[in-house]
């Protein structure tokens, strides 16, 4: 099914990341079936993730409602989402006709760093010209998540990455938003921000379970008109009364380095490998 979960510990005060990038009925079913065997409840959400920490949900799912990619934490291309979206029930016939198989391509876990990488390219309509959408999650335990996206298209297109925080009280601090929840603070920061990347946070209208139109989801949106986009976002969280950690980023060719709280993680875009970097003596 392409679902990966990573947690910091089992203490009762743990952080949890859940990532999804797989075919709507699973790899074997999509490969073998010529009909939809019952995928109406599935969502068009390859490369979507949710996040729990500091005692509550921080980055949320959209819940039980009509099926739209824009209501998830993933990519839109020219304002459109993935195969099967747009109705009260997921339209599995589109994904089956294309034999679309979004997939997990890397998973690794250690005591202080988890990595999961998903390739959602096949989840999108071919006419959108998407050549690549690979997302790397680097979970620097227990309270920092790096979300790194590589997007390639056939020509410059309107690309948009969406994130849906649970908290709605957002304060803009430079290239970051700090959201306050019932028990937590969540910091969402665009790293190495370029002037051509638009950043906004607002309530967006969404469609309810039976087509209701009077509902909203709080959404942080990053947008860019481009055919090539490498983007990194740092999410960090803390209990109320404590500031979330900040992340510094630098680049050296295809290698991007992220430093937080005395620890450094490097992502090599060419190989897709993320790893801890030993501190210099």
C-alpha positions in Angstrom: 0.0 0.0 0.0 3.0 2.3 0.4 2.3 3.5 3.9 5.3 4.2 6.3 5.1 5.2 9.9 8.0 6.6 12.0 8.0 7.6 15.6 10.5 9.0 18.1 9.8 6.6 20.9 7.0 4.9 22.9 7.2 7.1 26.0 3.6 8.5 25.8 5.1 11.9 24.7 6.3 10.7 21.3 6.2 12.3 17.9 4.7 10.4 14.9 5.1 10.8 11.2 2.9 8.8 8.7 3.6 9.0 5.0 1.7 7.6 2.1 2.8 7.0 -1.5 1.3 3.9 -3.2 -1.4 2.7 -5.7 -4.9 3.2 -4.5 -5.6 -0.5 -4.0 -2.0 -1.6 -3.6 0.7 -2.6 -6.1 -0.5 -6.1 -6.9 -4.2 -5.1 -7.3 -3.5 -2.2 -9.6 -1.2 -4.3 -11.7 -3.6 -7.2 -12.1 -7.2 -5.8 -11.9 -9.1 -4.4 -14.9 -11.9 -3.1 -12.7 -12.2 -1.1 -9.4 -12.7 -3.7 -6.7 -13.8 -1.1 -4.1 -11.5 1.9 -3.9 -14.2 4.6 -3.4 -13.0 5.5 0.1 -9.4 6.0 -1.1 -8.0 9.5 -1.4 -5.9 11.0 -4.2 -3.0 11.7 -1.9 0.3 10.2 -3.0 3.3 11.8 -1.2 0.9 13.0 1.5 1.9 12.9 5.2 0.5 13.7 8.7 2.4 14.7 11.8 1.7 14.3 15.5 3.8 15.8 18.3 3.7 17.7 21.6 0.5 15.8 22.5 -1.6 16.6 19.5 -2.0 16.5 15.7 0.2 19.2 14.0 -0.2 18.5 10.3 -3.6 17.0 9.5 -5.5 14.8 7.1 -8.6 16.1 5.5 -10.9 13.5 7.0 -14.0 11.8 5.5 -15.0 14.0 2.7 -15.1 14.4 -1.1 -11.8 13.4 -2.8 -9.5 16.2 -3.8 -5.7 16.3 -3.8 -5.7 19.9 -2.8 -7.1 18.9 0.6 -3.9 16.9 1.3 -0.3 17.8 2.0 1.2 17.3 -1.4 1.6 18.8 -4.9 -0.8 20.5 -7.4 0.2 21.1 -11.0 -1.6 23.9 -12.8 -4.2 23.8 -10.0 -5.0 20.1 -10.6 -4.3 17.1 -8.5 -4.0 13.3 -8.9 -5.9 10.7 -10.9 -9.2 9.8 -9.3 -9.9 13.2 -7.7 -13.0 15.4 -8.1 -15.9 13.4 -6.9 -17.5 12.2 -3.6 -16.0 8.8 -4.2 -12.5 8.1 -5.6 -12.6 7.3 -9.3 -10.3 4.3 -9.5 -10.9 3.7 -13.2 -8.5 6.5 -14.1 -5.6 5.0 -12.1 -6.4 1.5 -13.3 -6.4 2.6 -17.0 -3.0 4.2 -16.5 -1.7 1.4 -14.3 -0.5 4.2 -12.1 1.8 3.1 -9.3 3.1 5.7 -7.0 5.7 4.1 -4.9 8.0 4.2 -1.8 11.6 4.1 -3.1 13.6 4.4 0.1 13.1 3.7 3.8 15.8 3.8 6.5 15.7 4.1 10.3 18.2 4.8 13.0 18.0 6.0 16.6 18.0 9.7 15.6 17.1 9.8 11.9 14.4 8.3 9.8 14.2 8.7 6.0 11.3 7.8 3.7 11.2 8.8 0.0 8.2 8.5 -2.3 7.8 8.9 -6.0 4.3 10.1 -6.8 4.9 10.9 -10.5 2.6 8.2 -11.9 -0.3 9.4 -9.7 -0.9 12.5 -11.9 -2.6 12.9 -15.2 -0.2 12.6 -18.1 -1.5 15.8 -19.7 -0.1 17.8 -16.7 3.4 17.0 -18.1 4.8 15.9 -14.7 8.1 14.2 -15.2 9.0 13.7 -11.6 7.7 14.4 -8.1 9.9 12.8 -5.5 9.5 13.7 -1.9 12.1 13.0 0.9 11.0 13.1 4.5 13.9 13.4 7.0 12.7 12.9 10.5 15.3 14.2 12.9 14.0 12.8 16.1 12.2 13.8 18.2 10.9 17.2 17.0 12.2 18.2 13.5 10.9 17.1 10.1 12.5 18.1 6.9 10.3 17.9 3.8 12.3 18.0 0.6 10.6 18.0 -2.8 12.0 17.6 -6.4 9.5 18.5 -9.2 10.2 18.4 -12.9 7.7 19.2 -15.7 7.7 19.3 -19.4 7.5 23.1 -19.5 7.0 25.9 -17.0 3.9 25.2 -15.0 2.2 26.6 -11.9 3.4 24.3 -9.1 2.0 24.4 -5.6 2.9 22.5 -2.5 0.3 22.5 0.3 0.5 21.9 4.0 -2.5 21.8 6.4 -1.6 22.6 10.0 -4.1 21.7 12.7 -3.6 25.1 14.5 -5.1 28.2 12.8 -3.4 30.9 14.8 -0.5 31.7 12.4 2.2 34.4 12.9 4.5 35.2 10.0 8.2 35.4 11.0 10.4 36.0 7.9 10.0 32.9 5.7 8.3 30.9 8.5 4.9 30.6 10.0 4.4 29.7 13.6 1.1 28.1 14.4 -0.3 27.7 17.9 -2.4 24.7 18.8 -4.1 23.7 22.0 -0.9 22.4 23.5 1.8 23.1 21.0 3.7 25.5 18.8 4.5 24.4 15.2 7.1 26.2 13.1 6.9 25.8 9.3 9.8 27.4 7.5 10.7 27.6 3.8 14.5 27.0 3.7 16.8 28.8 1.2 13.8 30.8 0.0 13.9 32.2 -3.5 12.2 35.4 -4.5 10.1 33.6 -7.1 8.5 31.3 -4.5 5.2 32.6 -3.2 4.2 31.8 0.4 0.8 32.3 2.0 -1.3 31.0 4.9 -5.1 31.2 4.8 -8.4 29.3 5.2 -9.3 27.7 1.9 -12.8 26.4 0.9 -13.1 22.7 0.7 -15.8 20.3 -0.3 -17.5 18.2 2.5 -18.6 14.6 2.5 -21.9 15.2 0.6 -20.7 18.1 -1.4 -21.1 20.7 1.3 -19.5 24.0 0.4 -19.4 25.8 3.7 -16.2 24.3 5.1 -12.6 25.4 5.2 -9.1 24.1 5.9 -6.2 26.2 7.1 -3.5 25.9 4.5 0.1 27.0 4.0 0.8 27.3 0.3 4.2 27.5 -1.5 3.9 28.2 -5.2 6.3 28.7 -8.1 6.0 29.0 -11.9 8.7 26.7 -13.2 9.7 23.4 -14.8 12.3 22.5 -12.2 11.9 23.0 -8.5 13.9 21.7 -5.6 12.3 22.9 -2.3 12.9 22.2 1.4 10.7 23.0 4.3 11.5 22.5 8.0 8.8 21.6 10.5 9.6 21.8 14.2 7.4 21.7 17.2 7.3 22.2 20.9 5.0 22.5 23.9 3.4 25.8 24.5 5.8 28.2 26.3 8.8 26.8 24.5 10.0 27.9 21.1 10.3 25.4 18.3 13.9 24.8 17.0 15.1 26.7 14.0 17.0 25.1 11.0 19.9 26.5 9.0 20.5 25.3 5.5 23.3 25.5 3.0 24.1 24.0 -0.5 27.1 22.5 -2.2 26.1 21.3 -5.6 23.5 18.5 -5.4 24.1 18.2 -1.6 21.9 20.3 0.7 22.8 20.4 4.4 20.4 21.2 7.3 21.7 22.0 10.7 19.6 22.2 13.9 20.4 22.1 17.6 24.1 21.1 16.9 23.1 18.3 14.5 23.5 18.2 10.7 21.7 16.2 8.1 22.8 16.1 4.4 20.5 15.2 1.5 22.2 14.3 -1.8 19.6 15.0 -4.5 21.4 12.9 -7.1 21.4 9.7 -5.0 18.4 10.5 -2.9 20.3 9.6 0.2 19.9 11.5 3.5 22.3 10.9 6.4 23.7 12.5 9.5 26.9 14.4 9.2 29.4 13.9 12.0 30.3 17.0 13.9 33.8 18.3 13.3 36.2 17.9 16.2 
